[in-house]
Amino acid sequence: MAAMRMKWWVVGLSLLALDCVAEELKIGFGTHKPPYVFERENRGLEYDVVIAAARAAGFTVKPYYSPMERLHRSFSMGEIDAMTTTNPKGGVARFYSQPYIHYQNVAMSLASRGYRIESIADLRHYSVRAFQRARFLLGDDFRQMAESNPRYHEEAQQVARNRLLYSGRVDVVIGDRRILHYFNREVYAQVDVGQPVTEHLLFPATAYHLGLHDEALRDRFDRGLAAIRASGEYAEIERRYAIY
């Protein structure tokens, strides 16, 4: 009888240990786009929020970095469990988390050009460079402009837009304000980033979600996200990146 009790005690401890082992979640992030993702450092405003919410939900996270178009293919093929910086307009995931971050996208041009860009439709008159998947994520008007503008292109490496803008090789770039200003630090030796720019405020803030294949995993992530908001951890992450 004592041996039987010992057996079940050991089994119980084993099951408890299994419950305590966090489930691994392979999450896809876009490539280097400070201050949201510092790829080589495994940190950033967006990265830290997603990791913290996933951990609060009981996951360990294996990050996977890739340009957005390739990231969507990897997700569609089931090579990753979830992907960041997407929303229902992207149309790739079955399930989307609650919004975990907002980007403020702008259209930016050199002030010396004197462009008057007052609507998304006005962009059709210019050469435009945007981030990958912008044509899906920035709304129907933007997608129509992108599809009808032969001088519209999307860049896999976001830093390329700064080089193109300040060298005068493109009229307008599209991107999050903080990303565009941050990348000036990385290209100042190549182009004159001291040139004044005009920010054309054409877009509302864009809410981004985590896209997942599985509803139960989505629900767990949402609970983790709610937990870090309630605990103050989310606000602390924001404070760490406030200088950007």
Salt bridges, closest charged atoms under 4 A:
GLU23 OE1 - ARG220 NH1 2.92
GLU41 OE1 - ARG43 NE 2.59
GLU46 OE1 - LYS33 NZ 3.62
ASP48 OD2 - ARG240 NH2 3.00
GLU69 OE1 - ARG133 NH1 3.41
GLU69 OE2 - ARG135 NH2 2.93
GLU118 OE2 - ARG116 NH2 2.93
GLU147 OE2 - ARG143 NE 3.17
GLU154 OE1 - ARG135 NH1 2.42
GLU155 OE2 - ARG129 NE 3.10
ASP171 OD1 - ARG113 NH1 2.94
ASP171 OD2 - ARG151 NH1 3.85
GLU186 OE2 - HIS32 NE2 3.01
GLU199 OE1 - ARG177 NE 2.79
GLU199 OE2 - HIS181 NE2 2.75
GLU215 OE2 - ARG218 NH2 3.55
ASP219 OD1 - ARG218 NE 2.74
GLU236 OE1 - ARG239 NH2 2.87
